[in-house]
Amino acid sequence: MDEFLKGSTDAVALVLYLLPGFLGMAVYDYLVEGPPREIFDRVVFGLCMTLVSAVCVHLIFGVPMVPLIVIKKDGNVFELVGNIVGSNMVYATVASIVISVAVAVVNNYGIILTAARTLRLTYKTSTVDVWQDVFYKFRGYWIQITFADGRELIGWPRYFSSLGQPRELFVGDATWWLKDDNGVITSIDVKGEGVYISDFSTVTAIALLS
């Protein structure tokens, strides 16, 4: 125990104290669509979540923002960890998760930026990618994909890449519309679950159908 205390007690305490904030960051990243953030941005967000959750727990429950750690000379590692964790970490973890979920919902629906645009403070939106906007906001529409060679594919956009990088799309209940040299159009239903498209270099348009 003495060797443990001489080495990394402060480090262990710091990691456990910051853990709720980084857990909240993980929850936020899971709920919000967007490109991967830099490590620095993630660390800053985790630290902010730790601070905000600690302040909320302190104001609501009267729990000290920094836990008082009592180290016994003859204590063991488990007693030390239990002392560090205590009720502070439980309250802080719950608060961090709740705050992260709330911030994620507000960000996904663009509430803050909508209010800011209304006040003419910014023109920025919370959208990440046009591809994402189309397939998330127009979920009740069938699509018609037109290829450069004249082929058309009509079906239901069952699965799609969230950010469009790389662009991938799985069209269920699909039907090919093919035009021959005489201009005669023939429809061919796909026998199976659908059509997976990963190459959009020959796609000229994607129409949303009522």
N, C-alpha and C positions, 0 to 999 in steps of 0.2 A: 504493500500500500504506500509506503514511504517513497519508493521509487516512482510509483505512479503519480503521486502528488508533486514530486519534484519535476516531473516531466511535462505533463500536458493537462493539468486540471483546468487552467484558464481556457485552453483551446477547446476542451470538451464542453465546458460551460458555455462558451461563445457559440459553438455549433448548435447545441441544444436550444439556446435562446433564439437563434436565428432560424431554426428549423420550421416553425409555423409560417413564417413569411415566405420561405422558399416552397413550402407545400402549397400555400395559396397561389404562388406564381405558377406552379405546375397545373393547378386546377384551372387557372385563367388561360394558360396556353392551350389546354385541352378543349376549352369551350369556344375560343375565339379563332376564327379563320384568319390566316395571314402568313406571310413568308417567315421563315425562321429568323429569330432575332439574334443579334450579336450577344456574346457572353457578357459583355459589359452592361448592356441594356437589361439582361436577365438578372444580373446581380443587383443593379440599382433598383429594379422593380421588387425583387425579393426583400431588400433592405427596407424599402418604403412600406411594403406590406407588414413587415415586422413592427415598424414604428407605429403605423396606423392601428394595427390590431392591439398593440400594447396600450396605446392611448385609449382606445375604445373600452378595453377590459378594465382599465384603471378608472375611467369615468363612470362606467355602468356598475361594476361589481366592487370597486374599491380595492382591487388587487394591485399590489405594487408593480410599477412598470419594470423594475429590475428585481428579480427574486433574491432574497437573502439566503446565501449559501453558507451552511454551517458544516465545517469539515472536522470530523473527529479523527484524532491521531490513530486510533485503533479501529477505525471504520473500514469497511470494504468498498469495493468499486460500486456494487449495486446500491448501497446506501447513499453513496455520493450522487449517482445518477438519479435515484429517487428523490433526493433532496433538490437537485437542480430542476427536475421535471415538475413535480408537485402539481398544484392546481394552476399555477401560472401558465404552464405549457398547454394544459387542457383547454383553458379558457381562450388563450391566445390562438391555439390551433383552430378552434371552432369559429372564433371571430375572423380569422384570416380567410378561412374557406368561405364563410358567408359574404364577406366583403368582396372576395375575388369573384364569386358567382354574380353578385350584384353589378360589379364593374363590367364583367363580361357581357351581361344582358344589356346594360346601358350602351356598351360599345357596339354590340351586334345590331342593335336597333337604331344606332346613331342618334340617341336622344340628346346627348350633350352637344354634339356638333350641329344638330338641327336647331337647338336653342341659340347656339352661337351664330349661326347663319341668319336666324331671325333678327338678332340684334346687330347684324352686319359686322360682327367681329372677325369672321373668317369666311372663306368660300370653300373650305376643305370639307370633304365627306369622309365617312368611315369605310367606304367601299375599298376593296383591295384590288379587284380585277373585274373587268367587264364580263368575262366568261363566268365568273362566280355570280355576279349580279343576275345575269340572264337565267341561269339554271336554278338558282335559289329562289328568286322572286317570282318566276313564272313556272311554278311546279305543275300547274294544272293544264299545261299545253302539250300537244303533240308537236313533233318537229318534222321539218322537211329539209333534208340535206341535199344540196345540189353540187354535183361534181363537175369538173372542167370538161369532161367528155360527154356531158349531157345526161348522165345517169342521175336518178333521184332516189333517195331512200326516205321513206316515211315510217315513223314509229314513235314509241314512247321512250323518252330519255330516262332509262331506269337507273343507270350509274354514270357518274361523270367525275373527272378529276376536280378537286376542290378549287385549286388555284389556276388550273389550266396550264401548268408547267411540269411535265409535258402534257399536252392536251390529249385526253383520253375520254372516250364516250362509248357507252354500251346502250344500244337501241333495242328495246324489246318490242314484241309484236310487230316486227319489221316487214315492210313490203318494198321491193325494188320496182321502180318504174323505169323501163328501158325503152328507148326510141331507136328504131331501125333506120336504115338509109332512106326509106320511103316516108319517114315521118310517122309511122304507125307506133303507137305507144302500147306496150305490153306490161302488165303488172304480174309480178312473181312474189308470192308470199314466202317468207323464209320459214322453212320447216325446222323448228327448234326454238331455243330461248330468245335468240336475237342476233345482232351483229355488233362485233367489237371493232371500234375504229381508233387507231393510234396514229395514223398518218393523215394530217390535214393539209398537206402541201397541195393537194388537188381539189380541195373543197373550196368552192367559190361563195357559198352562202348557206346559212342555216335559218330557215323560216319557222316562226312559231305559229301553229295552226289552232284555230278555235276548236 
